[in-house]
């Protein structure tokens, strides 16, 4: 019995040592799983852009600038008709000024005048609320497009187009002939046709034809001389 005492003591110590080793192993595993901070993850490596897919934007296609508009002509003549073909319009430009004549060849007419802006626009006015709003059209100022309203004579503004003329397009005459006061206006269109009104003591009627070379107008009362109109 006395010899077995140290043996039991040595066996108990070995068992205690195994228990402690097992406890330490279990505690270390749990600490690494729950108590300790997770090891930092490596930062992601920067991605390489594929050739041609970078952030550099392709240059926008260049646009051709519009053709430069010529300044309004200092001296020019324009003549044409309203879009509904009911009347004619003539406009004369001189050094930034404009004078226009609207006429249906029977009873309706209006004289208008005003300035021409640097951009080719014009806003002309006349008696009894007459108004013409137009603009030189095209890079070479080959025509004038706009609207004309002769006031009470027309119920609404009429669109018109007047082409550039090589010769005077607008004539006017005023003189006493055999005791009567004659006043007339003529538009000579680019194709040679004429539209005008001749008033005798204020009463309108279709104007007789004038000779563009001399300006002479033969009436039943005599000869009347018309002259080109300038502002």
Secondary structure, 3 states (H helix, E strand, C coil): CCCHHHHHHHHHHHHHHHHHHHHHHHHHHHHHHHHCCCCCCCCCCCCCCCCCCCCCCCCCCCCCCCCCCCCCCCEEEEEEEECCCCCEEEEEEECCEEEEEEECCCCCEEEEEEEECCCCEEEEEEHHHCEEEEEEECCCCCEEEEEEECHHHCCCCEEEEEEEECCCCEEEEEEEECCEEEEEEEEECCCCCEEEEEEECCEEEECCCECCCCCEEEECCEEEECEECCC
